[in-house]
Amino acid sequence: MDDKTKGIVAHITLIGWIVALVLNQGENKGELASFYIRQMLGLLLISFVIGFIPVINLIAWIVLFVFWVMSLIGSLNGEKKLTPVVGQYFQEWFKAL
């Protein structure tokens, strides 16, 4: 599976992210796939936190959905597009992936 495909699969639910992570190990590790695996881990963690904050729930979900769509479009185009505001942090925090 090529990098672009692994990046796209990482966007498809938590199970897709896990599949992309497993396929992106060892000699099959690709830079583009790793980039989107880190971005999606950050978005998944944010979505988990949002579930516990009912006051900002709707607005946060809409913003998170927009970020997810922007990330998906970047992976479909084979480009590295950081998630606005937090994308650079995701790359730093999860650089081991």
Sequence and secondary structure as in RCSB ss.txt:
>XXXX:A:sequence
MDDKTKGIVAHITLIGWIVALVLNQGENKGELASFYIRQMLGLLLISFVIGFIPVINLIAWIVLFVFWVMSLIGS
LNGEKKLTPVVGQYFQEWFKAL
>XXXX:A:secstr
  HHHHHHHTTSHHHHHHHHHHHTSGGG  HHHHHHHHHHHHHHHHHHHHTT STTHHHHHHHHHHHHHHHHHHH
HTT     TTTHHHHHHHTTT 
